[in-house]
Amino acid sequence: MTGRWLEIEEVRLVSDLRIMHAKVDELYQLVQNLKRRHDEAAIYKYADHLLLQEDIDRVDQIYLWFVALKEERRKTLA
């Protein structure tokens, strides 16, 4: 990639990835703080249960996407 300018779609991808990395780190830190400060029973007791389930489902979807990326990387390295 050296010796050439990035195309606009490449710049957008790099930008989106940087935002994703920051947001994943932010979510990780938030969850770590919740776990450190509160027990799971209290979190469940005070949570909006429907919204909490939606959050869990979204995180599951994100996790599965990352697993698929990991598998794709393994294929390309093999």
Contacts in CASP RR format, 6 or more apart in sequence:
PFRMAT RR
TARGET T0000
AUTHOR 0000-0000-0000
METHOD contacts of the structure
MODEL  1
MTGRWLEIEEVRLVSDLRIMHAKVDELYQLVQNLKRRHDEAAIYKYADHL
LLQEDIDRVDQIYLWFVALKEERRKTLA
6 14 0 8 1.000
34 43 0 8 1.000
44 52 0 8 1.000
END
